[in-house]
Amino acid sequence: MRRLVVTMLMALALAGLHPTRGNAQTPAGAPDAAPPGAASAGGVILPRPALQPSPPVRRLSVEEAVTLALDQNLDLRVERISPLIQDTLVAEARSVYAPELSTTITGDDWDRPAGNIFDGGDVVTNRFLQDDVGVVQQVPWKGGQYSAGWTGRRSTTTNVFTSFNPLLQSNLNLNYTQPLVRNFGIDDFRQQIAISRANRDISDIELRRIVVLTERTVRNAYWQLVFARSFLEVQRQSLALAEESLRNNRTRVEVGTMAPIDIVEAENEVARNIEAVIRAEADLERAEDQLRTLVFDPLDTPDFWSISLQPSDSPVLQAREIDVDAAVRNALLNRTDLGRLDQDLEIADTDIRYFRNQQLPAVDLRVDYRLTGQGGERLIRAGGFPGTVVGTEQRSFGSTLGDILANEFPNWTVGVTVSYPFGTSAADAALERSRLERSRHEARRRSLELRIAAEVRDAARNVRTNLQRVEATRASRELAERRLEAEQRKFEVGLSTNFLVFQAQRDLATARNTEQQAILDYIRSLVDFEAVQEIPLGGVIP
């Protein structure tokens, strides 16, 4: 009886400090109630935000998101340029085999004093006009090179001993140089072309890595958005439970079965859950922004920042058969980091072959073939030396070309040049360095194969572990729901307290979030298990 009286006295004493809804008093100068369009948070009246038009909604499946990303992702568009750049470098390396055409026109007019009786006068005046046309090309087979040059010349002189004045000349020079030992199997040009092609293959491998990484990142961002919505729903459910408890407590205070002070704890629980909802809403917006920046191009999407993304897929939770050995074999065949290392090995092999060839002596075969034609105005002389000009004979420039075409005056030259350095050459040091580089690449490949096998096995283990976590967290969530129901029933009959009810609500919210996180981790582990067979899992995950 005494406890009942004390309780009633405490309730009456606190009524003025914390009035109930039925007998609440308004302080002097304060408004009777929150104005329309306003909200109350912790006793502070906050204006409600102005109503905004509903944003456009875009429903996406996970496969649609991946397809959009492969087409519009800006980072992927940047990476697609790299192979094109490498194509230009290959073309630049091959440009050494393009023929080079040159032409030179020369004119000369000079006088010189006679130096001997055969100069034919006190002052000798010579004039000529000459045109040279030539072509040079490095041929793509066995390091050979050819050149061809044609010269046409017209000259006049005051020398009385000349036989042609003016003199027309035409010459054709052909040359071919072929290395027989050094630079025969491989030379500097073929080495650079092989390296540029390997770098082109590396750019393709890197592009494939970025494509797979983008697909993995998009899938994870998609499921992150799905679960951000689930997390927000969990927080809203917790807020609804807290608000319901607050309403029930206020009702009990009004009917006199609960002290007004007990409402404070319920209001604190509501405030705490409101904050959790605010955080979950921010996380949802952040997840939307992450996905939109991955799958859309702002230039192609006018409402880029305002569009609301609505995932249409839901996670499917079912056991999946994982063949670890097959996955490891697949990874050893398809991993991009192994492919790039193989290209490094190919470059090292090219360097070894080149520098080994450079150790050989240089033996070059050179063949020259020359043809000459001559014409102009021929002076016919009679009498003694030098004779008197008694007539002329014209021979046109076309006749000089005819001499060349008819092979009238051929001239052959064949030679072999041999050179060999004494002592240690630069090729010796370069060859040793290339061999060491290759040994290092081989050791790195063996180490990488071991790491890849471990990564694949760990990814498969994560799939199994996370599926078991989903089952365990589901059971924990169901138990938390049953415990909350039990605490609420006990509270209704006076066998529990606000603290225990709110603790059960918090435990349920934690269990729900833990279950959602376990499901997200399971979905991500499936995505990673597919990706780890093609790329290293070093990319950024939202």
C-alpha positions, 0 to 999 in steps of 0.5 A, a space after each residue: 500500500 505504501 509503494 502505491 501511495 509513493 508512486 502516485 505522489 511521484 506521478 503528481 509531482 512530475 506531472 508539472 515537469 513533464 505534462 502528458 498529452 491530455 494535460 500539457 501546458 504551453 509556456 508563456 509566449 510559446 505557440 500552442 502547437 507546431 504551425 502547419 507544414 512544420 515538424 518537431 524534432 527534440 522540441 525544436 520546430 523545423 520548417 518542412 522542406 518545400 514539395 519537390 516534383 517527383 524525379 524521373 525513375 529509371 528501373 534497371 536490372 543488373 545486366 542492363 546496368 553492366 551493358 550501359 556501363 560497357 557502353 557509357 562508362 567514362 573511364 572505360 572510354 579512356 582505356 579504349 583509346 590506349 590500343 589505338 595509340 599502340 596501333 600508331 606506335 606499331 605503324 611508326 615502327 613499321 614505317 622504317 620499311 617505307 621507301 624514301 624518294 628524293 630529288 635534287 636539281 643542281 646548277 653550276 656556272 664557273 670560270 677558272 684559269 687554264 692550268 695546262 695546255 689541255 684546258 683549251 684556252 686561257 679561261 675555261 668556262 663550264 656550265 651544267 644543269 643536273 637532276 638527281 632522282 633516287 629511292 632508298 628502302 629498307 626491305 622487311 626480309 632479312 635486313 636487306 636494303 636497296 637504293 636506285 638513283 637516276 641522274 640526268 645532266 647537261 653541260 657546256 664548256 669552252 674547252 676546245 678539246 671536248 668532244 661533245 658541246 653541249 654534253 648530255 649524260 644519263 646514269 642509272 645506279 642500282 645497289 643492294 646490300 644484304 647482311 649475311 650473318 649479323 642482322 640477318 635473322 633479326 635487326 634493330 628494326 625487327 626488334 622494335 617492331 616485335 616489341 611494339 606488337 607485344 606492347 599492343 597486345 599488352 594494351 589489349 590485355 589491359 583493356 580486357 582487365 578494365 572491362 572485367 573490373 568495370 563489370 565487377 564494380 558495376 555489379 557490386 555497386 548495383 547490389 550495394 544500392 539494392 541493400 542500401 534500400 534494404 538497410 533503410 527499410 530496416 531502420 524505418 521498421 526500427 523507427 516504427 517500433 520505437 514510435 509505437 512504443 512511445 505511443 503505448 507509453 503515452 497511453 499508459 501515462 494518460 490512464 495512470 499505469 506508467 510514470 511520465 518519466 518513462 516517456 523520456 526513454 521512449 522519446 530518446 529511442 525514437 530520436 536515435 532511430 530517426 538519426 539512423 534513418 537519416 544516415 540510411 537515407 544518405 547512404 542510399 543517395 551515396 549508393 545511387 550516385 556511385 551507380 549512376 557515375 558508373 553506368 551513365 554518361 552525363 552528356 547522354 543523360 540530361 537528367 543525370 543527377 536527378 534520375 532515381 535508380 530503381 533496381 529491378 533484380 533481387 538477390 537469389 539465395 541458393 547454394 551453388 556448386 563450386 569447382 575449385 580445381 576447374 576455377 584454378 585451371 581457368 584462371 591460369 589460362 585467362 588471368 590478365 596479369 599472367 597474360 601481361 607477364 607472358 608478353 614481358 617474357 616474349 619481349 625478353 626473348 626478342 631482346 635475347 635473340 637480338 643481342 645474341 645476333 649482335 655478337 656475330 661478325 658483320 658480313 655484308 654483301 654489296 652489289 652495285 650495277 651502273 648504266 651510262 648513256 651519253 649524247 649531245 652535239 658531237 664535234 667531228 674533227 679532221 687533221 692533227 691533234 686536236 684537229 679542226 671541227 669540220 662538222 657536228 652530229 646531234 645525239 638527243 637526250 632520248 638516245 642517252 636513255 636508249 643506251 640505258 634501256 638497251 644496257 649498252 654500257 653496264 658496270 658491275 661491282 660486287 663486294 663483301 665487307 667483314 667486321 668483328 669487334 675485339 673484346 667485350 662488346 655492348 651486345 655482350 652486356 646487353 645479352 646478359 642483362 636480357 637473360 637476367 630479365 627473363 629469369 626474373 620474369 620466369 620466377 615472377 610467373 611461378 610466384 604469380 601462379 601460386 598466388 592466383 591459385 590461392 586467390 581463387 581458392 580464397 574466393 571460393 571459400 568466401 562463397 561457402 562461408 558467406 552462404 553459411 553466414 546468411 543462414 546463421 544470421 537469418 536464424 539470429 534475426 528470427 530469434 531476435 524477433 521472437 525475443 522482442 515479441 516475448 519482451 513486449 508481452 511481458 511488458 504489457 503484463 508488467 513483467 518487463 521494463 522499457 529498457 529491456 523492450 528497447 534493448 530487444 528492439 535494438 538487438 532486432 535492428 542489429 540482427 536485421 542489418 547483420 543478415 542484410 550485410 551477410 546477404 550482400 557479402 554473399 552476392 559480392 563473393 559470387 561476383 568476385 569468384 567470377 572476376 578472380 578467374 580473369 583479373 586480380 581482385 585489386 580494383 576499387 569496390 564501392 
